[in-house]
Amino acid sequence: MSPLLANIYLDRLDWFIETDLLPAYNRGAKRKANAEYEQLMHRSRYLESTGRAGEAMTLRRKAQTLPSLVSVDPDHRRLRYVRYADDCVPRKLKEG
C-alpha cells in the first residue's frame, strides 16, 4: 500500500518538475565544440590526406586527450530528474 500512496503523492511533484521546472531551467540544444580539439582533428585529417600518417596519428592522439565538447558552457545546462520507487519484498534467509 505504501508505494501506491507514494506514487499518488509524488505524481504532483513529477508534473510540476516536467511542466514548470525543467522548461525553465534547461537551456541550449547541445554543448559547443571544443575549438582546440576541432583544430587538432582538422589538422590531423589534412596530414592524413597528404600522406603524413605518422604526424596525423600524433595529433589525433593529442586530440583524444581533450574533451570534444566544452565542459563548462554557460549557454547549455540540463536538469536531470530521476525518481526511484523501491518495493520491499521480504526474502527468506537460508538456514545453514
C-alpha positions as CSV (number, residue, x, y, z in Angstrom):
1,M,0.0,0.0,0.0
2,S,2.9,2.4,0.8
3,P,4.3,2.5,-2.8
4,L,0.9,3.2,-4.2
5,L,0.3,6.1,-1.8
6,A,3.8,7.5,-2.5
7,N,3.1,7.4,-6.3
8,I,-0.2,9.2,-5.8
9,Y,1.5,11.9,-3.7
10,L,4.6,12.2,-5.9
11,D,2.6,12.4,-9.1
12,R,2.1,16.1,-8.4
13,L,5.8,16.6,-7.9
14,D,6.5,14.8,-11.2
15,W,4.0,17.0,-13.0
16,F,5.5,20.2,-11.5
17,I,9.0,19.3,-12.5
18,E,8.1,18.2,-16.0
19,T,5.9,21.2,-16.8
20,D,7.5,24.1,-14.8
21,L,11.0,23.4,-13.6
22,L,12.6,21.5,-16.5
23,P,11.5,24.0,-19.2
24,A,12.6,27.0,-17.1
25,Y,16.0,25.6,-16.1
26,N,17.2,23.7,-19.3
27,R,19.0,25.9,-21.8
28,G,20.5,25.2,-25.2
29,A,20.2,22.3,-27.5
30,K,23.8,21.0,-27.1
31,R,27.2,22.0,-25.8
32,K,29.6,23.9,-28.0
33,A,32.5,22.1,-29.7
34,N,36.0,22.4,-28.1
35,A,37.9,24.6,-30.6
36,E,41.3,23.2,-29.7
37,Y,40.0,19.6,-30.2
38,E,38.4,20.5,-33.6
39,Q,41.6,22.3,-34.8
40,L,43.8,19.2,-33.9
41,M,41.4,16.8,-35.6
42,H,41.1,19.0,-38.7
43,R,44.9,19.3,-39.0
44,S,45.2,15.5,-38.4
45,R,42.8,14.8,-41.3
46,Y,44.7,17.2,-43.5
47,L,48.0,15.5,-42.7
48,E,46.5,12.1,-43.4
49,S,45.2,13.2,-46.8
50,T,48.7,14.5,-47.7
51,G,50.4,11.2,-46.9
52,R,51.9,12.1,-43.5
53,A,50.2,9.4,-41.4
54,G,52.7,9.4,-38.6
55,E,52.2,13.1,-37.9
56,A,48.5,12.7,-38.2
57,M,48.4,9.9,-35.7
58,T,50.4,12.0,-33.2
59,L,48.0,14.9,-33.5
60,R,45.0,12.5,-33.2
61,R,46.4,11.0,-30.0
62,K,46.9,14.5,-28.6
63,A,43.3,15.4,-29.6
64,Q,42.0,12.3,-27.8
65,T,43.3,13.6,-24.5
66,L,41.0,16.6,-24.8
67,P,37.2,16.7,-24.4
68,S,35.4,17.1,-27.7
69,L,32.8,19.4,-26.2
70,V,33.2,22.4,-23.9
71,S,32.6,21.1,-20.4
72,V,31.6,24.4,-18.9
73,D,29.3,26.0,-21.4
74,P,27.2,28.9,-20.0
75,D,24.7,28.6,-22.9
76,H,23.9,24.9,-22.1
77,R,22.6,23.4,-18.9
78,R,20.5,20.4,-18.1
79,L,18.4,19.4,-15.0
80,R,18.0,15.7,-14.6
81,Y,15.2,14.4,-12.5
82,V,15.0,10.8,-11.5
83,R,12.6,9.3,-9.0
84,Y,13.0,5.8,-7.7
85,A,10.3,3.7,-6.2
86,D,11.6,0.9,-4.0
87,D,9.4,-2.1,-3.3
88,C,10.4,-4.1,-0.4
89,V,9.9,-7.8,-0.9
90,P,10.9,-9.8,2.2
91,R,13.1,-12.8,1.4
92,K,13.6,-15.9,3.4
93,L,17.2,-16.2,4.7
94,K,18.9,-19.5,4.0
95,E,19.5,-21.6,7.1
96,G,22.8,-23.1,7.3
